[in-house]
Amino acid sequence: MIVSSVVGQNRRSFFGKVIDEKSLRPVEFAHLKLIGKEEGTTTNNQGEFDLELKVNQMIEIGCLGYTSQLINTDTLDLNKEHLIILTKSIKELQEVVVGRRGYENPAWEIIRLAMKNADTHNLKKTKDYQYQSNIFTHVYIADLDSAFLQKKLVTKAVSKMQAVGELEKDTKGIPIVPVYASHSSSDVIYNGISEDREIKSYKESFLGPEFQNQFKEGLDPEKTTINFYQHWLRFLGYDFVSPLNPTFKNYFDFELQTFEKIDQDWCYRISYTPKRENDMTFGGTIWITDDENNFAIKKITADINRSSPINFIDSIHVEQKLSPLDSSEIWLPSEQLIRMYVGGKLNKKWSKFQVDINTENSFTSDLPLVHSSRPDSSIFTMIDTVKTMGEVKTTSKLIDMAVTGYYRMGGFDFGSLLAIYAQNDVEGHHFQAGGITNTQWNENFVVGGHLAYGTKDDQWKWGVMGKYVLDEKNWTFIYARAQHSLQRLGAGITYPGQEPYLWFQQLWGTFNYPYMLDEYKLSLGSYIAEGIQLRGSFTYKDENYFTTPTTDSLIFNQITTSEIGGSIIFDFGKKYVKSRHLNRYIVANGKLPYISINYSRGLPNVFNATDSYHKLSMSVSHRFKMGAIGRLDYVASAGWTPSTVPFPLLFVHRGNNLKYIYDGSSYNLMGFGEFMSDTYGSIRMFHHFEGLFMNRIPLVKKWNVKTFGIANLLWGGVSQANLDANINPWDKDNPTFGSLDPTVPYVEVGGGIENIFRMVKVIFLYRATYQENASRKYGVMFAIAPQF
């Protein structure tokens, strides 16, 4: 219905007011579109509009919850103000929730409609798709001051770069200095669970230690897409609240700003602002299409400022534009920019790192794509030129030693540096030298070894290893090792190429149940299908036990085993990075848990083996978001052996002999070799409350510290057959080893504060059971875990 009223000025424009038919209230944010044209406008909070016209034409007027109208301006007097009366749509009224006093934020309804259609548009909800991804990652030193630029090394480096090309400058006109660059092109296939990336081209240069494929396989793919259709956005190891979270009103303030055209799509532009600056939330603007495209996300910007609780990050800015994949309703980001400023929170006087990650995804679409200009490739020449400077080489080596625990000499890494010297009650002074080749020597083959000597026992120890990856895509490998070394029961076996921290933990202190180990092991593994890996092994071990002044006598002094083993591992959706020693580390967890099922068979009389046994074990680990109360990491495991064996062949539960250093894979108030079982079940839980509590305390929230809780529970027991087989002949009333009461679990509980000084955890633990002979009932422990 149209009513002409007040006389206006002589001009060629369509202007007036839009009101509701029944209430006669102004209708704000109603949109007016010129049919077949790009132009349009939106009513203000008084329902007023003014649309310039060049010629008479058709106009569509509509708003959420109302029936749209078509108006032909040929029939109107454009010199008068026009009153547009819209009628409520019965169909759309069913979607509207009326708030108190009859009013609700109009942006809320659009957000609800976007969530309602999220599964239709979400790229992770479809079964399969493919596209080409081009990623350009650049890291700069930014926010430099004049004093830093005048340093001799910096001046020399900047001069070398400027000889190659002009450096970019910040808003103050100060150069930003590139330190890392990578350009990659990949074909991506999504199978409904995980992405398979076939890298077509890759180029990388780093003004620092060379981490080889770690950026190539891990960091770049992880930042190709941020999926805003998820309720929780996984980024930098944190879970951020999405503006499409069902509880969006608890986290954001929304404002519907206008109705405008982005490329070929009409969109509602909505701003969203975090209610609390310390929450894990972005703020920014989201453009959601109208009902013609079923309220899909067309474009979004997201920002986090310095007050966020993220370690080391000053700010994050994300820009993303999406387009429909093929002719389907799946919307995939065609362009994305992530810009982060890293490091300024450590010290305001320090310079920051500017990290730019540009992504262009190409795929067949009905809509034209607008691609950003590709970065200048001269950045590689700039970095490679500076890398030849002696001072830069020295700094890079020092950083590399701190990160890896090895001293790199081309294709060979000397170390581990943490195992060069140690002290314990068996060896006295322990000295060790060795090393391992890296992927610079051969991309698919590494060999290593070490030689060690103890001054007290006057014994030489040695170990060698080798690993060959036949097929990197399916991770088909052969691994072999041999060693003659000192070990301690319950600590886990040390071997050539092992992580430096584990060497450090097990070489120091008092040895309970020490033994000399001669070991020969061969193992193979491969993926037989996506997310399903098989492994098999043969291990020969000759363990020669001996007593020390601090340990009891044993009823045996030698155990010889020949063992075959097999495992099946399910790791759907996991993403790995390959280290320079051909180990693999998880850089992204999928939706499904990691499951490992293992079987071992001790073969009697093979290479003079003394024991026959069967062992079966299983473990499940997972990380998942629990809404507003935080994130839970857990590991559940169980094991069973029906065999009668000497107690070292039972399941030896791992303790921790470091009094103040927390080990996430151990029972931290349990000693090495304190408890053993032939049947057990356990669960270890670490719950991060994020900022749930601390962000609500006015003074404390500025510190950005977070709370967590820990619960470690272990049920176990030993059969009567195994108890009888391991009776202490010198004291039959006392067992030769420790075991659990099947009716009483071992329990460690506690909690603490993390993110102290951006990287320190303080853990308070209490041993709730088996306190009688415990060396520690309480523990205050620390862990250094630098995380973003």
Secondary structure by P-SEA (a helix, b strand, c coil): ccccccccccccbbbbbbbbcccccccccbbbbccccccbbbbcccccbbbbbcbbbbbbbbcccbbbbbbccccccccbbbbbbbbbbccccccccccccccccaaaaaaaaaaaacccccccccccbbbbbbbbbbbbbccccccccccaaaaaaaaaaaaabbbbbccccbbbbbcbbbbbbbbbbbcccbbbbbcccccccccccccccccccccccccccccccccccccccbbbbcccccccccccccccccccccccbbbbbbbbbbccccccbbbbbbbbbcccccccccccccccccccccccccbbbbbbbbbbccccccccccbbbbbbbccccccccbbbbbbbbbbbbbccccbbbbbccccccaaaaaaaaacccaaaaaaaaaaaaacccccccccccccccccccccccccccccccccccccccccccccccbbbbbcccccccccccccccccccccccccccccccccccccccccccccaaaaaacccccccbbbbbbbbbbbbcccccccbbbbbbbbbbbbbbbccccbbbbccccccccccbbbbbbbccbbbbbccccbbbbcccccbbbbbbbbbbbbcccccccccccccbbbbbbcccccccbbbbbccccccccccccccccbbbbbbcccccccccccccccccccccccccbbbbbbbcccccccccccccccccccbbbbbbbbccccaaaaaacccccccccccbbbbccccccccccccccccccbbbbbbbbbcccccccccccccbbbbbbcc
